[in-house]
Amino acid sequence: MSLREAVRIETTGQRVVRQLCEALIFEGLCKLAPNIGIGCWTWGGTTIRAKITLGGFNRPRITPGSVQIQCGTGWAPASATDLLATAPIAEAMRQELAEDLHRSEALTDLTGPDVHQRGLRSGMSCDALESALHEGHPYHPCFKARSGFSDKDHLIYGPEAGRCFQLEWLAVDQTLVDQSLPDRFLDTELDAATRLQLCAQATAKGVTLAAHTLVPVHPWQQRALQGNAIYQAWRDAGRITHLGAFGDRYRATQSVRTLANADHPNRAHVKMAMAMRNTSSLRIIEPHSVCAAPAISDWLVTIIANDPVFSDTCRLTLLREYAGIIVGRDTPLSGHLAAIYRDSPQGAGLNAHQVMPLNALAVTEASGEPLIAPWVQRYGIHVWVDQVLRTTVLPIWHLMVAHGIGLEAHGQNLLLEHDNGWPIGLIARDFHESVEYVPDLLSQPDLVPDLAAIDPVYANAAPGQFHRMAGGEDLRELVMDTLFVYNLSELAALLQRHYGLTETLFWQRVRTVIDQHVARRELKARQAAFAPFVPSISTESLLTLKLNGGTGVFRHTVPNPLCTTKG
């Protein structure tokens, strides 16, 4: 069986096992002993083997369906239960990991057949693709855990189901609310009929909006909060009143908690707090980031507008996060009731049929053919790949090298603008928590927003705690980690599997694209501050983070395929 065929027929259970093993090896949680294409290793008391190769950054690539465990003198196909039986982790984490792996498999299979019936994804609009990209995280073994989601919740609120629902609305005592909103915010986001309905409902429940603020909440989160003691106390004291569901219908994007307006696609996407665990993290919203989001957006928009490179060879569009609202910022419930409003692609003037999430480039259709197959056939593999790299790498790289600012550029945070599959621009979103900068490397330091004036938590923060970093290598790690190690590496693996373009050649081309741009823009001296071509770099250890409860910073060192003899 060919590797392409093995990938096509891989079951979800086999995928969970494969990604768990790849993460264990990549993060050094077990030691691989390769032997002519077969890797063998132990985790706890279990001996495991699989067909394996190593890609760029030493990313393990296990052949689907090949993972086996030793049973006496023989070998048998491995299950997640087998792998966890003697895993060297605490019992509570063993149970959590087992549940998250099981739910990733179950929820994927629950909606998988329906998604496959929607047809080819290469011709879908951006909003349709957000629902049709059912694969989830390509590296993390808990790629669709969604702890707290029942099967019914998944079928209503999961992006794969494609269902529409209204937001719930609360009237909240103004003393509990912090917000950063543009003038006449609700007049823009809600039509007149909805505003009248909300006012009438507030009056019917004895609430005066002069002393209360209207706050949206995800319907799943509204239900989840009912058992929270603080929420109950506020509700019983009349400080929070539930008004009900009103207004436009929304549909989940692939990030689950970010919702796209289904009735008026030009209106904002809304990122909402959800106390749901997915991959390694609880999906609430960091409280300090909510009201800072608009200031960060304004800053980045100004930087990009002031540099003609971003409208020329490195076309970059930002989907502004222009409004934020949070309830109980300084309470134990902080981050559990919050929303950030972001430009939709249509609201930013983009054609929805010419925009796609960047992670879509690395997926295959139900037939086993890559989503990108029609474009590769039309333009030719080498010409098309070079254009992809110029379009996706250079805007992020230029922002880092020329301006001292790094974006968390993983597959869901970036959108590709294209003309019939020909890449023409990059679109960035969701940067309020993760944009980083180095003061000494900023091109326009006077433009940095005073975040401490927005939230005191920023005032005495140490470098690395929030957005301000100590040196260029910190930005290098963020950018290369997200854009290369955990993002474009998936495209590199697909191109090798389907088109014979080796990962080695792929990363050589990335280096060439960067070198040409840096030389053209005379940025070599500035680039040296980021040391991007050292032999080895640090990358985030995502599984290790999960095994340590989702808190802390965990990294491991990997070889850097951009390190060449070019200097």
LINQUIPE-V84710 format. One line per field, one symbol per residue. ss: DSSP state (h for helix, s for strand, l for the rest). burial: # if it has 24 or more other C-alpha atoms within 12 Angstrom, else .. Layout:
# LINQUIPE-V84710
ss: ???
burial: ???
This chain:
# LINQUIPE-V84710
ss: llhhhhhhhllhhhhhhhhhhhhhhhllllllsssllssssssllssssssssslhhhlssslllllssssllssssllhhhhhllllllhhhhhhhhhhhhhhhhhhhhhhhhhhlllllllllhhhhhhhllllllllllllllslllhhhhhhhlhhhlllssssssssshhhssssllllhhhhhllhhhhhhhhhhhhhlllllllsssssslhhhhhhhhhlhhhhhhhhlllssssssssssssslllllsssslllllllssssllllssllssllllhhhhllhhhhhhhhhhhhhllhhhhllllsssllsssssssllllllllllssssslllllllllhhhssshhhhhlslllllsllhhhhhhhlhhhhhhhhhhhhhhhhhhhhhhhlsslllllllssssssllssssssslllllllsslhhhlllhhhlllhhhllhhhlllllllllslllhhhhhhhhhhhhhhhhhhhhhhhhhhhhlllhhhhhhhhhhhhhhhhhhlllhhhhhlllllllssssslhhhhhhlllllllsssssllllllll
burial: ..##..##.#.###################.#......#####..########################.......########..#.#...##.#################..##.#.##############################...######################.######....#..##...#...##.##....###..###########.##.....#..#...#########################..#####################################.##..#.##..#################...##############.#.#.###############.######.##....#..###################################.####################.####...##.#..##........#.##################################...#############.##....#..##.######..###########.#......#.######....
